[in-house]
Amino acid sequence: MNAQSTNSYYKSFFFGTLFTYLLLIIFGVKEFQIWEQIGDLHKLGMNVSLKEIYSHPHGMRFMMVSPTYLFADLLQVDPNRFFSFYVFTMCVIISVSLTKSLTLFQKIKNTWACNFFIFLFIAILSLFMNGRLIFGLCAYSLMTYSFFLLAKGSGTRKYIIASCVITLAILLSSATSGVAISLYAITFSAIPIFLISSFKNRTIISFCFGIYMLAIFLLYAPIISILINKNLTSFGNGYDAIISMTQHGTLSGLAQEPNNIVVEKTTPTPNNFIFKILYLGFTSLLICFAYVYRHKLIRDFPLLFTVYSMTLLIVLSSFAYSILMMAFIPAIIMLA
């Protein structure tokens, strides 16, 4: 069987899997629920405005989900059903963006096979996830594609596309505070690293890109500040707050959560054992990947970014399991 025929088969597999997943949503076998805070804000009649975005801890995520209610009303369908199609679209975006990232990272003869296997994995993974985490995975896949494009692309076009995609990734990450904070930290610490590494090839457009990213950094900083303050307030103050936060991440169980801390619970308590196994798996993968490519890390920015993002995700996952789940994105790059 030649390469063209194989590519055609995997193209059929991809669209077949995509259609099957779509049918699961249409017939209600799988449905993603709009999270409780957004539903409450919608019932209270909250409006999307700059004031709400910059003052309410759920303002940004409400802005992202609010079109769901608008279209659900127009089409006379359940908002959760329409939201499920919203999440389905993100699963497709994850597959396409990671395939494009891998194409930039290495030579891939069969891109449809890559699309198929990534979508199949994300689709299966999403069956055990809520919609917020899919938002986060989509944000991280877009961020990864942006940095790979910046490193391997050419011309002015790559800066324009990367600017738009990074902005979209930052907005999508707002679905959950842990993911938003981690993506913000990784993105705006990796951009200076990229600009320094490519300083010899600097142009006017790369300078404009840096200025634009600085503006986004400053514009989004108040929102990140609100999210951090919300978490700190929820978990208490000082040492007790830090200990309480670790009980919701990979360090849970190392210390007893203070009795005087009352934390708002919006999702069921996860199975800690499964997340600890994932934590060890991601850590082992990072060590092996960094060792294998140890002589190329400094010279190859995509390699450096993959290791850097995985390292920060593992470290920050000490405070939130949702951050740990984002490590699936660099893990896919490492295993491809």
Stockholm file with secondary structure:
# STOCKHOLM 1.0

chainA/1-336         MNAQSTNSYYKSFFFGTLFTYLLLIIFGVKEFQIWEQIGDLHKLGMNVSLKEIYSHPHGMRFMMVSPTYLFADLLQVDPNRFFSFYVFTMCVIISVSLTKSLTLFQKIKNTWACNFFIFLFIAILSLFMNGRLIFGLCAYSLMTYSFFLLAKGSGTRKYIIASCVITLAILLSSATSGVAISLYAITFSAIPIFLISSFKNRTIISFCFGIYMLAIFLLYAPIISILINKNLTSFGNGYDAIISMTQHGTLSGLAQEPNNIVVEKTTPTPNNFIFKILYLGFTSLLICFAYVYRHKLIRDFPLLFTVYSMTLLIVLSSFAYSILMMAFIPAIIMLA
#=GR chainA/1-336 SS CCHHHHHHHHHHHHHHHHHHHHHHHHTTSSCCCCCHHHHHHHHTTCCCCHHHHTTCTTHHHHHHHHHHHHHHHHHTCCHHHHHHHHHHHHHHHHHHHHHHHHHHHSCCSCHHHHHHHHHHHHHHHHTTSCHHHHHHHHHHHHHHHHHHHHHHCCSSHHHHHHHHHHHHHHHHGGGSHHHHHHHHHHHHHHHHHHHHHTGGGCCHHHHHHHHHHHHHHHHHHHHHHHHHHHHHHHHCSHHHHHHHHHTTSTTTTSSCCCTTCCCCCCSCCCCHHHHHHHHHHHHHHHHHHHHHTTTTTTTCHHHHHHHHHHHHHHHHTTSCHHHHHTTHHHHHHHHC
#=GC SS_cons         CCHHHHHHHHHHHHHHHHHHHHHHHHTTSSCCCCCHHHHHHHHTTCCCCHHHHTTCTTHHHHHHHHHHHHHHHHHTCCHHHHHHHHHHHHHHHHHHHHHHHHHHHSCCSCHHHHHHHHHHHHHHHHTTSCHHHHHHHHHHHHHHHHHHHHHHCCSSHHHHHHHHHHHHHHHHGGGSHHHHHHHHHHHHHHHHHHHHHTGGGCCHHHHHHHHHHHHHHHHHHHHHHHHHHHHHHHHCSHHHHHHHHHTTSTTTTSSCCCTTCCCCCCSCCCCHHHHHHHHHHHHHHHHHHHHHTTTTTTTCHHHHHHHHHHHHHHHHTTSCHHHHHTTHHHHHHHHC
//
